[in-house]
Structure formats: structure tokens, C-alpha cells
Amino acid sequence: MPELPEVETVRQDLQSLTLGQVVLGVEVLLPRTIAYPTLREFRQSLVGTGFTGWQRRGKYLLGSLDSGACLVVHLRMTGQMLRLKSSLPLSAHTRVRLRLEGEWDLRFVDQRSFGQMWLVPAGVAPEQVVTTLKTLGPEPFATAFSDSYLQKALQRSKRSIKAALLDQSLVAGVGNIYADEALFLSSIHPATPAFQLSSPAIVRLREMLLQVLQTGLAQRGTTLRDYRDLNGLNGNYQGQAWVYGREGDPCRVCGTRIQRLKLAGRSAHFCPCCQPSPNDG
């Protein structure tokens, strides 16, 4: 699933390439992609409106329209927002097509078909329609995501630190990739119970999490399979990942083979030497 660096990269592309662009036509090829409102209302309300700005909240994209409405997009696991020439044929997994000015399309392509779109009417807050927005924790780069906040949030949690970092109500936008990377750089085993972390360890973890997210942004995200930016290009972070997706490869620090385990139904990549198990001591 695209995480903060990937979604933010798409947001930046949308901000630079679609502002002022008027929607000339709407084609929905997979009706269930539209979570709200009805298909008829979705089409009628979008046609003739122009984009005035794009924001990101966690892994959600929010596009403001000059009508006062807001287009909310969640890419989920395999969703892609692509800006393509209208003359190009539709791919098999195109779910929504917005025809823009200048013979351009904004297409939502989604192989697994879990992604969704909402068109929030003018005068209505997005979280009133997309209720999961209410549950999101602070953004990693926000002042609210402080050392003291993280320490307080983790000190009562008996779940693994990897599971805690994936909780969107704890911190918005972090997923498997950057959680694994931050834990490696913090020398913390992913199965470590969150409440066992010392205050210095939590301070370093927050610092390393911000560092890997910044690096991911600078590299325009990570492409292991499905993620593409608005122009259809891969991200570049995967070539320098410390542990994620590198099971069986040598650790870039000590040479020990990277291992993978399952935690709460999700994979966790780690170096058994650089990140000793909490049970070792």
C-alpha cells in the first residue's frame, strides 16, 4: 500500500499539474470505486468544476474544487493516479477517468480494486463523509507528533512496536516499508513490546522515522510492484532500503542475512544482529 512518501509525491504532482484544470467529462468503469455519492451525482457534480488545490491527510488525497466540493481519493493497496493523454487507450484496470482540458486525462487505475473515491459536497467537512479521517493520528511532521506524545502513546501498549507504528490512530501515513526502515535505524527489533522501549529509544525512533520518511520523499517513494507517480514513473527508494523487501540479502551494516517474520498478520523485515530480539537478554 502506498504510504506517506508515495501519496505525498502524487499530491505534489497533482498540485503542479492539475490546478485550474476543468473536468470536462467523467467515466466510471467500476461503480464500486465511488463510495459517495451516487454515480449520477458524482458525474454531474464533477463536470465543469476545476481543481484549486490538493492536500494529503495520512494516506488520503483531498482535491479542492472551485465549486467548494472536495474529491477524496484513497489508493489502498494498488491504486494509481495517472495523468495521461486522452488519446491513449484505457488499461484493463482503469476504474475512473476524468477528462481534463488540453486533451489530458486524470485516471484512477487499480488492479486489486480496493481503492475508493468520495465527492464531498460544498459546505460539508470531508471527515463527515469519509469518517475514517476522524480516527487518524497526527501527521509525522506535525508538532503534535512530539517525543512526549509518542512516549505517552507507547508506554501503555503491550503490542509490538511494529504493530503500534502501523496504527493510523497513533501516527498517520506510516506503513510497512518505513516502519521497518525506522526500526532498523533505531536498532529496535520489530517484535519488541512497545511499553518496554526506554525514553531515549523512543526519541531515536521518532527521529529515525522522520529521517526515512524524508528520504522516501526525496526519492519520490518506493516502487516494489504497483506504485507509480502521476506521470507513471517508479519511485527510487527501494534501491537504498536498509531492510524492507531484502529478505535473505546481507545487511548493509553488518552483513548478516535480513530476515522476515509475521507480526499481527503483517510482514516485518529486520537484521537479527543489528536488531537483537527482546528475548535475547
SULWO-V805346 format. One record per backbone hydrogen bond with DSSP energy under -1.0 kcal/mol. CO is the residue of the C=O (numbers start at 1). NH is the residue of the N-H. Records with the same first field share a line. If there is no record, write none. Layout:
CO = NH  NH
//
This chain:
3 = 7
4 = 8
5 = 9
6 = 10
7 = 11
8 = 12
9 = 13
10 = 14
11 = 15
12 = 16
13 = 17
14 = 18
18 = 21
21 = 51
23 = 48
25 = 99
27 = 97
30 = 33
31 = 34
33 = 117
36 = 119
38 = 42
39 = 43
40 = 44
41 = 45
42 = 46
43 = 47
46 = 49
49 = 23
50 = 66
51 = 20
53 = 64
55 = 62
57 = 60
60 = 57
61 = 73
62 = 55
63 = 71
64 = 52  53
65 = 68
69 = 65
70 = 120
71 = 63
72 = 118
73 = 61
74 = 116
75 = 79
80 = 109
82 = 107
84 = 105
85 = 88
91 = 94
93 = 110
95 = 29  30
96 = 108
97 = 27
98 = 106
99 = 24  25
103 = 86
104 = 100
105 = 84
106 = 98
107 = 82
108 = 95  96
109 = 80
116 = 74
117 = 35  36
118 = 72
120 = 70
121 = 124
125 = 128
126 = 129  130
129 = 131
130 = 133
131 = 134
138 = 172
139 = 142
142 = 145
144 = 146
146 = 150
147 = 151
148 = 152
149 = 153
150 = 154
151 = 155
154 = 157
157 = 195
159 = 194
160 = 164
161 = 165
162 = 166
164 = 167
167 = 170  171
168 = 137
173 = 4
175 = 179
176 = 180
177 = 181
178 = 182
179 = 183
180 = 184
181 = 185
182 = 186
183 = 188
184 = 187
189 = 192
190 = 162
192 = 161
193 = 196
194 = 197
198 = 202
199 = 203
200 = 204
201 = 205
202 = 206
203 = 207
204 = 208
205 = 209
206 = 210
207 = 211
208 = 212
209 = 213
210 = 214
211 = 215
212 = 216
213 = 217
214 = 218
215 = 219
216 = 221
217 = 220
219 = 236
221 = 237
229 = 232
230 = 83
233 = 229
236 = 239
237 = 240
243 = 246
246 = 249
249 = 258
251 = 255
256 = 251
258 = 248
259 = 270
261 = 268
263 = 266
266 = 263
268 = 261
270 = 259
271 = 275
277 = 280
//
